[in-house]
Amino acid sequence: MIEPKSEEQARAAAETPAAASYYERHIFFCLNERKGDEDCCARHGAQEAFDRCKLQIKAAGLSGPGKVRVNKAGCLDRCAAGPVAVVYPEAVWYSYVDNQDIDEIVASHLINGKVVERLLVPAGQGR
């Protein structure tokens, strides 16, 4: 099982050839909505978090090739930790609960490359 990346591991991953991809960082927000009573990220403010993140990245002039891309995703199969987002190329998984968490992910990780340790999804926490 792959463990969540530490700040040092994320930094090393960012220095690999994969970091030379089209975007410097790419964040995916699970916006999946399940039918019935089954829990899902959509029921925990995922759309609002996505919108907030996208707005902040655009306002900072950080969207576009060579910069940051903010994307919607279907189910990322980590429902038990939801709502979740994942940042590549580092493959860092986050769980968030409010606007302050999104602000911290943007400022710390997406802008400055520093992993927000307190928001990491625990290893093995899946569906």
Summary of the structure (lengths in Angstrom):
residues: 127
radius of gyration: 13.9
end to end distance: 14.9
largest distance: 43.8
contacts: 361
relative contact order: 0.24
helix: 39%
strand: 18%
